[in-house]
Amino acid sequence: MGETMNLLTKEKHYNTLNNYYRKTYNQKVFKVALNAGFTCPNIDGTVASGGCTFCSWMGSGDFAGDKRDSLKVQFENIKQQMHKKWKDGLYIAYFQANTNTHAPLPRLKEIYEEAITLDPKIVMISLGTRPDSLPEDVLDYLEELNTRMPVQVELGLQTIHQSTSDLINRAHDLKTFDDAVLRLHKRGIEVVVHIINGLPTEDKNMMLETVKHLNTLPIQGIKIHMLHLMEKTKMGYDYLQNPWELLTLEEYVDITTDQLLWLRPDIIVHRVTGDAPEEMLIAPLWTKKKFVVANEIDKRLRKLGLFQGAYYEESKRN
């Protein structure tokens, strides 16, 4: 299964981010989530308005710093919170909220250059963005920045299926996403992709197809999320007005396990679930127990006796 094979253990049958960073840096590495006050082209009218129907008013930066504070204050505050869980470690400056390449290049340079100097123990800068917000001048700069500090770009995809994408108001097509991955790869920039399980109208096969498509692209990481329905979102409002059936914990574990078995074995798995702020979560309530979710996935993989990429490798042989 290649160089990443030694990331797998008896307990973890997939390439966990924690094991990957410990192997790479020989110690714990964690993200410090920052908010630079960006907006989103799907909100401000650049490509559309209204935003993705599942997205909170904080632009998916629900656990990031307060944008009213300076980057330095945000970094110190979030870092200290993280140190309650981990005594020591290295840091990634993580711009999470909204679309973090959606600004004029001089503004981006000002923010990123400050970010990489916030602490001598910062080893990477990670930028959450949309595939339609990567103009050539920004890519040129990121390519140069990547020679001084590793740059990681997190791209929201959520699904490859256009009917679902239209339903949730993503406001870009699959070709735009594919092109963004290839343009980033050409410049040597690490790409991590977000997908969501349990989107309305999608069945298990459709969710597996999303992962199978990602196998064809030069991505390095993936984040798998369960759909969270939250207050103050259009999808949350629609659900409260007319509830529909959501994935159960058992269904989510089954789907996500099979996605891992189909996933190309060199890809690093950054997440197998996620959580929403408890005070904002409408449903499903089982997502509050993210460690239970991860443990159930581990147990299922161990019971099957299979590791990440098993189905992918078998399909190649056949």
C-alpha positions, 0 to 999 in steps of 0.5 A: 500500500505504499509509503503510508502503510506504516501509518496503519495500526491494529487500532486504526485501519486508515491513515489518520492525520495524527499518525501522519503528523507524528511521523512527519514532525515527531510530535503532536501538531494541531491547528489553531483556527483563525478568522480574518474576517473574509466573506464568501463569493456565494454570499456577497454576490460574486458568484451567487447569494444566500450561501450554502444552505447548510452553512452557519452564519459564521461561515463554517468557522464555528470554532475559530477565533473572534474576527474582531480580535487581531490575529495575534490575540486570536492565535494566543487565545485558541492556542491556550484552549488547545493546550488544555487538551495537549500539553505541547506541540507544533502549530498550523495557522488555520484560516477556516471561516468563510472563503480565505482566498476571496480578497485582493492579493495585497490583503491576502499577502498582509494576512498570510505573512503576519500569520506565519510569524505569529509563533516560531512553532508554526509549521504550516499555513492552512487555507479553507476556500472554494474552488472558484476562488483561486485566481492565477495571481493568488496561486502564483503567490501561494506557490512562492509562499509554499517555498518558505512555509508549507501551504495546505489548501482545503477545498470544499466539494461536499458532493460530485453530484450536480443535482445535490450541489444545486439543491444546497446552493454550492454555485459551482460545478464539478469541473471547476473543482477538478480544475482547481485541484489540478492547478494547485497540484501543478504548483506543488500545493497540498490539497485536502477535500471536504465531503459531506455524508447525508445530504438530502436525496443522496443514497449510499451509492452516490456518497461512494461515487464521490470518494471514487471520483476523488481517487482520480485526482491528485489530492493528499487529504480528505475530511469526511463530515456528517451533515449537521442541521444547525439553527440560523441556516436555511437547511436547518429552517427547512428541516424544522418546517418539514423534517426528512429522514437523516442518517442514523449512526449505524448508517453513517458508520456503514457508509463511511467505513465503505468510503475508507475501503474505497479510498485510495490508500495514500490519502490522509484522512483528516476527519471521519466525522465532525461536530457542530456547536452544541447550542446550534445543533438541531439534528442529528443529535448523535453527532455530539458524540464524535469519539463514539462515531470514530470508535464505531468506524474503527470497530467495524474496520477491525471486524472486517479485517480490512484496511483503507483502500482494500476495495480500491486495490481489489478493483484495480486487480479486477 
